[in-house]
Amino acid sequence: MSFNPVYGPYSVEIKVHIIDDEKEKRGKATIGMGNGSMPTEKEVAERIKKFATVELPELAPGYRLQTASELWDSICFDEVGQTFSVPAAFREFKQV
């Protein structure tokens, strides 16, 4: 068994914003990204893709990942309780 180098006493998690179109419910899912080292952008993208295609349909049928503009609305509502016009940076996700 081999281990990657450990750079510190920490665990890395990411929050992924999800939505159920039919019920118009939004949520967040926490995905573990490992211990003691930081993932690369590519590793994060691959992990989110696996979550969306394999894990999410089993864990929460009917939910999918939010689009960039849906993410903007969720952030605004979480932070200030209302939504605002979508800025250009949140019209679509940048490709990794």
C-alpha positions as CSV (number, residue, x, y, z in Angstrom):
1,M,0.0,0.0,0.0
2,S,1.3,3.4,-0.9
3,F,0.3,6.8,0.5
4,N,0.5,10.3,-1.0
5,P,2.6,12.8,1.0
6,V,0.8,14.4,3.9
7,Y,1.3,18.1,4.1
8,G,-0.7,18.9,7.2
9,P,-3.3,17.9,9.7
10,Y,-6.4,18.7,7.6
11,S,-9.1,17.2,5.5
12,V,-10.5,18.8,2.4
13,E,-14.2,18.9,1.6
14,I,-16.2,20.7,-1.1
15,K,-19.8,21.7,-1.0
16,V,-21.7,21.1,-4.2
17,H,-25.0,22.9,-4.9
18,I,-27.8,20.7,-6.1
19,I,-31.4,21.3,-7.2
20,D,-34.5,19.3,-7.8
21,D,-36.3,20.8,-10.8
22,E,-39.7,19.2,-10.1
23,K,-40.0,20.3,-6.5
24,E,-37.8,23.4,-7.0
25,K,-35.8,22.5,-3.9
26,R,-32.2,23.4,-3.5
27,G,-29.5,21.8,-1.4
28,K,-25.8,21.3,-0.8
29,A,-23.9,18.0,-0.7
30,T,-20.5,17.6,0.9
31,I,-17.9,15.7,-0.9
32,G,-14.7,14.5,0.7
33,M,-11.5,15.2,-1.2
34,G,-8.9,13.5,1.0
35,N,-6.7,14.2,3.9
36,G,-3.4,16.1,4.3
37,S,-3.0,17.4,0.7
38,M,-4.8,19.8,-1.6
39,P,-6.6,18.4,-4.7
40,T,-5.8,19.9,-8.1
41,E,-8.5,21.6,-10.2
42,K,-8.6,18.5,-12.4
43,E,-9.1,16.2,-9.4
44,V,-12.0,18.5,-8.1
45,A,-13.6,18.5,-11.6
46,E,-13.3,14.7,-11.9
47,R,-14.7,14.2,-8.4
48,I,-17.7,16.4,-9.1
49,K,-18.4,14.6,-12.4
50,K,-18.3,11.2,-10.6
51,F,-20.6,12.6,-7.9
52,A,-23.1,14.0,-10.5
53,T,-23.2,10.9,-12.7
54,V,-22.8,8.0,-10.2
55,E,-23.5,9.0,-6.6
56,L,-26.2,11.8,-6.8
57,P,-28.8,9.7,-8.8
58,E,-28.6,7.0,-6.1
59,L,-28.4,9.3,-3.1
60,A,-31.0,11.9,-4.1
61,P,-33.1,10.9,-7.1
62,G,-34.4,13.9,-9.1
63,Y,-31.6,16.2,-8.0
64,R,-28.9,17.5,-10.3
65,L,-26.0,19.9,-10.1
66,Q,-27.0,23.6,-10.3
67,T,-26.1,25.6,-13.3
68,A,-23.9,28.7,-12.9
69,S,-26.9,31.1,-12.7
70,E,-28.8,28.8,-10.3
71,L,-25.6,28.8,-8.1
72,W,-25.7,32.6,-8.2
73,D,-29.3,32.7,-7.0
74,S,-28.5,30.2,-4.2
75,I,-25.5,32.2,-3.0
76,C,-27.5,35.5,-3.0
77,F,-30.4,34.0,-1.2
78,D,-28.1,32.3,1.4
79,E,-26.2,35.5,2.0
80,V,-28.8,38.3,1.8
81,G,-32.2,36.6,1.5
82,Q,-33.0,37.6,-2.0
83,T,-31.7,37.2,-5.6
84,F,-30.1,39.7,-7.9
85,S,-29.4,39.9,-11.6
86,V,-26.9,37.3,-12.8
87,P,-23.4,38.8,-13.5
88,A,-21.5,37.7,-16.6
89,A,-19.1,35.5,-14.5
90,F,-22.1,33.4,-13.4
91,R,-23.7,32.8,-16.8
92,E,-21.7,29.6,-17.3
93,F,-19.0,27.7,-15.6
94,K,-15.4,28.0,-16.8
95,Q,-14.0,24.7,-18.1
96,V,-11.2,23.1,-16.2
